[in-house]
Amino acid sequence: MPETAPADRSQITAPHRELLDQVLDKWSLQVLEELCERPTRFNELRRAIPGVTQKSLTAALRRLERNGMVERVVTSTRPVAVEYRIAPLGKTLQDLIDALLDWTTATMPDVERARARFDAEA
């Protein structure tokens, strides 16, 4: 039986793009950052993420849950409570998210200078 060559890691296919779009979009990244800290209820997440609407937060949580990054836990209390937790698969993103946030903080002054130069020349 012939051996198959390993997948080319540098090739970004449609499924790769779709996953990256869904995990690294504006709200999902912030949701993951919050849930890496601790399990959180919906309204707590809404308060912790400035500017997110109920609709956007719901959509982000559903995408993350569908992709195995977040778990939705329903407790049988009165009234019923729903808590969101980082799933084991989502936890694997924590170092990457922290690195991205550190990178944006460190490079923002350079980016702002580049933007100003570009805008001045336009």
FITORLUM-616194 format. One record per atom (N, C-alpha, C): residue number from 1; atom name; x, y, z. Coordinates in Angstrom, 3 decimals. Each point is the difference from the previous one (the first is absolute). Example, Ala and Ser with C-alpha at 12.3 -4.5 7.8 and 13.67 -1.06 7.14 Angstrom:
1 N 13.190 -5.690 7.800
1 CA -0.890 1.190 0.000
1 C 0.900 1.200 0.000
2 N -0.350 1.050 -0.720
2 CA 0.820 1.190 0.060
2 C -0.770 1.090 0.730
// end
This chain:
1 N 0.847 -1.166 0.000
1 CA -0.847 1.166 0.000
1 C 0.901 1.239 0.000
2 N -0.215 0.941 -0.939
2 CA 0.848 1.188 -0.065
2 C -0.281 0.931 1.177
3 N 1.077 0.627 0.490
3 CA -0.146 0.961 1.090
3 C -0.486 1.329 -0.563
4 N -0.831 0.662 0.764
4 CA -0.456 1.322 -0.428
4 C 0.906 1.045 0.624
5 N 0.232 1.045 -0.746
5 CA 0.845 1.083 0.499
5 C -0.742 0.763 1.085
6 N 0.724 0.486 1.009
6 CA -0.680 0.788 1.037
6 C -0.580 1.274 -0.596
7 N -1.062 0.465 0.601
7 CA -0.645 1.233 -0.473
7 C 0.982 1.158 0.074
8 N -0.052 0.858 -0.998
8 CA 0.853 1.191 -0.029
8 C -0.568 1.013 0.978
9 N 0.717 0.249 1.098
9 CA -0.484 0.901 1.043
9 C -0.092 1.434 -0.471
10 N 0.743 0.359 -1.033
10 CA -0.020 1.388 -0.453
10 C -1.169 0.296 -0.930
11 N -0.699 -1.024 -0.413
11 CA -1.128 0.210 -0.904
11 C -1.258 0.269 0.818
12 N -0.613 1.141 -0.244
12 CA -1.227 0.345 0.710
12 C -1.172 -0.331 -0.914
13 N -0.726 -1.019 0.390
13 CA -1.139 -0.447 -0.786
13 C -1.273 0.686 0.489
14 N -1.076 -0.220 -0.706
14 CA -1.284 0.588 0.386
14 C -0.414 -0.402 1.418
15 N 0.130 -1.269 0.388
15 CA -0.352 -0.346 1.386
15 C 0.880 0.719 1.029
16 N 1.297 0.182 -0.317
16 CA 0.882 0.747 0.906
16 C -0.494 1.438 0.146
17 N -0.295 0.641 -1.124
17 CA -0.466 1.391 0.033
17 C -1.296 0.120 0.798
18 N -0.906 -0.947 -0.226
18 CA -1.280 0.041 0.707
18 C 0.213 -0.114 1.512
19 N 0.838 -0.938 0.426
19 CA 0.258 -0.168 1.426
19 C 0.670 1.237 0.586
20 N 1.008 0.519 -0.680
20 CA 0.674 1.204 0.495
20 C -0.960 1.182 0.072
21 N -0.849 0.155 -1.006
21 CA -0.996 1.077 0.012
21 C -0.933 -0.127 1.206
22 N -0.393 -1.226 0.312
22 CA -0.965 -0.209 1.071
22 C 0.620 0.086 1.391
23 N 1.268 -0.337 0.124
23 CA 0.646 -0.001 1.312
23 C 0.667 1.340 0.301
24 N 0.478 0.687 -1.034
24 CA 0.755 1.230 0.223
24 C -0.769 1.263 -0.366
25 N -1.313 -0.099 -0.165
25 CA -0.749 1.214 -0.316
25 C -0.055 0.911 1.227
26 N -0.466 1.181 -0.206
26 CA 0.001 1.058 1.021
26 C -0.531 -0.464 1.358
27 N -1.168 -0.603 0.024
27 CA -0.614 -0.348 1.276
27 C 0.485 -1.336 0.532
28 N 0.234 -0.961 -0.871
28 CA 0.417 -1.327 0.461
28 C 1.313 0.053 0.752
29 N 0.923 0.783 -0.485
29 CA 1.299 0.126 0.657
29 C -0.175 0.536 1.425
30 N -0.869 0.977 0.165
30 CA -0.236 0.562 1.333
30 C -0.746 -0.976 0.905
31 N -0.935 -0.749 -0.586
31 CA -0.716 -1.017 0.777
31 C 0.989 -1.052 0.495
32 N 0.858 -0.481 -0.882
32 CA 0.988 -0.999 0.396
32 C 0.921 0.530 1.087
33 N 0.429 1.242 -0.145
33 CA 0.867 0.602 1.006
33 C -0.695 0.017 1.363
34 N -1.265 0.381 0.034
34 CA -0.749 0.039 1.259
34 C -0.187 -1.397 0.589
35 N -0.375 -0.954 -0.860
35 CA -0.298 -1.343 0.504
35 C 1.253 -0.766 0.396
36 N 1.154 0.397 -0.509
36 CA 1.255 -0.619 0.447
36 C 0.260 0.333 1.464
37 N -0.551 1.117 0.456
37 CA 0.194 0.412 1.395
37 C -0.885 -0.804 0.953
38 N -1.289 -0.172 -0.384
38 CA -0.939 -0.700 0.877
38 C -1.307 -0.236 -0.741
39 N -0.782 -0.994 0.433
39 CA -1.342 -0.179 -0.564
39 C -0.837 1.238 0.280
40 N -0.868 0.335 -0.940
40 CA -0.743 1.257 0.100
40 C -1.409 -0.164 -0.547
41 N -0.933 0.710 0.609
41 CA -1.365 0.027 -0.512
41 C -0.114 1.053 -1.088
42 N -1.049 -0.105 -0.798
42 CA -0.181 0.843 -1.176
42 C 0.085 1.492 0.327
43 N -0.787 0.437 0.976
43 CA -0.027 1.435 0.314
43 C 1.321 0.495 0.571
44 N 0.727 -0.861 0.701
44 CA 1.331 0.370 0.474
44 C 0.933 0.227 -1.192
45 N -0.109 -0.881 -0.993
45 CA 0.804 0.162 -1.219
45 C -0.344 1.307 -0.692
46 N -1.276 0.285 -0.088
46 CA -0.433 1.248 -0.646
46 C 0.573 1.227 0.686
47 N 0.011 -0.023 1.312
47 CA 0.567 1.128 0.742
47 C 1.519 0.073 -0.145
48 N 0.642 -1.145 -0.132
48 CA 1.465 -0.050 -0.082
48 C 0.533 0.398 -1.375
49 N -0.856 -0.047 -1.018
49 CA 0.436 0.300 -1.371
49 C -0.729 1.255 -0.474
50 N 0.642 1.151 0.123
50 CA -0.654 1.258 -0.379
50 C -0.389 0.014 -1.481
51 N -1.220 0.461 -0.242
51 CA -0.445 0.184 -1.376
51 C -0.663 -1.200 -0.648
52 N 0.088 -1.172 0.605
52 CA -0.615 -1.175 -0.623
52 C -1.510 0.046 0.233
53 N -0.738 -0.313 -1.040
53 CA -1.454 -0.071 0.130
53 C -0.397 -1.414 0.403
54 N -1.222 -0.137 0.472
54 CA -0.504 -1.320 0.371
54 C 0.043 -0.936 -1.203
55 N -0.400 0.505 -1.151
55 CA -0.026 -0.814 -1.215
55 C 1.415 -0.444 -0.401
56 N 0.961 0.916 0.039
56 CA 1.380 -0.330 -0.386
56 C 0.620 -0.988 0.979
57 N -0.258 0.188 1.286
57 CA 0.550 -0.909 1.007
57 C -0.600 -1.389 -0.146
58 N -1.296 -0.065 -0.227
58 CA -0.660 -1.292 -0.200
58 C 0.591 -0.714 -1.213
59 N 0.179 0.731 -1.096
59 CA 0.554 -0.606 -1.214
59 C 1.429 -0.489 0.234
60 N 0.817 0.795 0.696
60 CA 1.384 -0.397 0.272
60 C 0.041 -1.256 0.873
61 N -0.824 -0.029 1.041
61 CA -0.028 -1.167 0.877
61 C -0.449 -1.252 -0.752
62 N -0.977 0.137 -0.859
62 CA -0.476 -1.160 -0.779
62 C 1.083 -0.513 -0.949
63 N 0.713 0.925 -0.665
63 CA 1.092 -0.407 -0.894
63 C 1.097 -0.722 0.782
64 N 0.364 0.565 1.126
64 CA 1.059 -0.602 0.810
64 C -0.425 -1.353 0.560
65 N -1.255 -0.114 0.390
65 CA -0.512 -1.279 0.498
65 C -0.014 -1.032 -1.132
66 N -0.445 0.406 -1.164
66 CA -0.045 -0.906 -1.162
66 C 1.392 -0.514 -0.365
67 N 1.011 0.862 0.151
67 CA 1.373 -0.372 -0.340
67 C 0.734 -0.684 1.152
68 N -0.678 -0.260 1.107
68 CA 0.594 -0.742 1.101
68 C 0.880 0.824 0.919
69 N -0.072 1.328 -0.103
69 CA 0.860 0.871 0.799
69 C -0.637 0.376 1.341
70 N -1.320 -0.012 0.040
70 CA -0.750 0.440 1.181
70 C -1.045 -1.057 0.329
71 N -0.237 -0.166 1.292
71 CA -1.055 -0.902 0.459
71 C -1.097 0.824 0.664
72 N -1.227 -0.366 -0.281
72 CA -1.171 0.646 0.599
72 C -0.547 -0.959 1.047
73 N -0.036 0.441 1.250
73 CA -0.430 -0.856 1.102
73 C -1.281 0.579 0.602
74 N -1.057 -0.793 -0.003
74 CA -1.288 0.405 0.559
74 C -0.125 -0.614 1.388
75 N -0.260 0.831 0.999
75 CA -0.196 -0.511 1.353
75 C -1.486 -0.067 0.301
76 N -0.375 -0.992 0.747
76 CA -1.426 -0.205 0.276
76 C -0.422 0.718 1.281
77 N 0.323 1.268 0.056
77 CA -0.429 0.819 1.130
77 C -1.286 0.717 -0.390
78 N -0.595 0.683 0.942
78 CA -1.178 0.820 -0.297
78 C 0.396 1.452 0.166
79 N -0.020 0.837 -0.988
79 CA -0.216 -0.340 -1.407
79 C 1.230 -0.717 -0.576
80 N -0.227 -0.625 -1.134
80 CA 1.067 -0.724 -0.674
80 C 1.117 0.981 -0.346
81 N 1.223 -0.415 0.234
81 CA 1.147 0.858 -0.298
81 C 0.858 -0.656 -1.072
82 N 0.599 0.830 -0.845
82 CA 0.897 -0.490 -1.052
82 C 1.355 0.644 0.222
83 N 1.007 -0.834 -0.008
83 CA 1.365 0.467 0.184
83 C 0.827 -0.464 -1.203
84 N 0.920 0.840 -0.420
84 CA 0.886 -0.343 -1.106
84 C 1.398 -0.221 0.551
85 N 0.644 -1.054 -0.497
85 CA 1.346 -0.363 0.440
85 C 0.881 -0.238 -1.211
86 N 1.274 0.209 0.184
86 CA 0.948 -0.332 -1.053
86 C 0.094 -1.527 -0.043
87 N -0.101 -0.565 -1.171
87 CA 0.135 -1.446 -0.176
87 C 1.485 -0.350 -0.099
88 N 0.355 -1.262 0.190
88 CA 1.415 -0.375 -0.117
88 C 0.618 0.442 -1.330
89 N -0.732 -0.121 -1.086
89 CA 0.517 0.434 -1.300
89 C 0.213 1.510 -0.017
90 N -0.913 0.744 0.577
90 CA 0.147 1.452 0.075
90 C 1.159 0.411 0.886
91 N 0.255 -0.772 1.052
91 CA 1.104 0.304 0.921
91 C 1.348 -0.045 -0.736
92 N 0.084 -0.804 -1.067
92 CA 1.253 -0.077 -0.755
92 C 0.317 1.313 -0.704
93 N -0.988 0.888 -0.103
93 CA 0.205 1.300 -0.648
93 C 0.519 1.071 0.957
94 N -0.020 -0.263 1.298
94 CA 0.319 1.048 0.974
94 C 1.375 0.625 -0.232
95 N 1.034 -0.799 -0.179
95 CA 1.338 0.557 -0.226
95 C 0.054 0.799 -1.300
96 N -0.704 -0.480 -1.021
96 CA -0.023 0.714 -1.282
96 C -0.727 1.335 0.126
97 N -1.112 0.007 0.708
97 CA -0.754 1.238 0.209
97 C 0.835 0.993 0.794
98 N 0.630 -0.489 1.065
98 CA 0.858 0.881 0.802
98 C 1.128 0.571 -0.848
99 N 0.591 -0.834 -0.860
99 CA 1.092 0.465 -0.866
99 C -0.505 1.060 -0.979
100 N -1.180 -0.208 -0.570
100 CA -0.571 0.991 -0.924
100 C -0.275 1.319 0.713
101 N -0.568 -0.073 1.191
101 CA -0.297 1.224 0.742
101 C 1.282 0.717 0.413
102 N 1.007 -0.759 0.418
102 CA 1.297 0.610 0.335
102 C 0.615 0.650 -1.230
103 N -0.085 -0.688 -1.139
103 CA 0.556 0.533 -1.244
103 C -0.691 1.299 -0.391
104 N -1.329 0.037 0.089
104 CA -0.712 1.228 -0.381
104 C 0.365 1.151 0.922
105 N 0.162 -0.285 1.271
105 CA 0.385 1.048 0.954
105 C 1.397 0.525 -0.316
106 N 0.919 -0.913 -0.274
106 CA 1.390 0.396 -0.257
106 C 0.169 0.741 -1.323
107 N -0.765 -0.376 -1.011
107 CA 0.205 0.578 -1.335
107 C -0.942 1.146 -0.334
108 N -0.981 0.280 0.848
108 CA -0.970 1.044 -0.306
108 C 0.646 1.354 -0.291
109 N 1.001 0.442 0.754
109 CA 0.619 1.286 -0.346
109 C 0.601 -0.002 -1.415
110 N 0.634 -1.087 -0.404
110 CA 0.556 -0.091 -1.353
110 C -1.105 0.012 -1.053
111 N -1.073 -0.694 0.285
111 CA -1.136 -0.043 -0.929
111 C -0.610 1.392 -0.140
112 N -0.160 0.697 1.110
112 CA -0.581 1.350 -0.058
112 C 0.889 0.949 -0.794
113 N 1.327 -0.116 0.158
113 CA 0.907 0.841 -0.785
113 C -0.086 -0.351 -1.486
114 N -0.075 -1.275 -0.322
114 CA -0.123 -0.418 -1.391
114 C -1.304 0.514 -0.618
115 N -1.068 -0.080 0.738
115 CA -1.297 0.490 -0.469
115 C 0.068 1.512 -0.256
116 N 0.588 0.724 0.929
116 CA 0.106 1.450 -0.153
116 C 0.830 0.358 -1.233
117 N 1.106 -0.714 -0.226
117 CA 0.813 0.240 -1.191
117 C -0.788 -0.291 -1.278
118 N -0.685 -1.099 -0.012
118 CA -0.796 -0.405 -1.164
118 C -1.083 1.040 -0.276
119 N -0.718 0.397 1.030
119 CA -1.087 0.964 -0.158
119 C 0.511 1.360 -0.457
120 N 1.184 0.380 0.479
120 CA 0.579 1.303 -0.406
120 C 0.380 -0.006 -1.471
121 N 0.374 -1.156 -0.521
121 CA 0.414 -0.103 -1.409
121 C -1.190 -0.176 -0.920
122 N -1.134 -0.383 0.526
122 CA -1.172 -0.300 -0.854
122 C -0.687 1.260 -0.478
// end
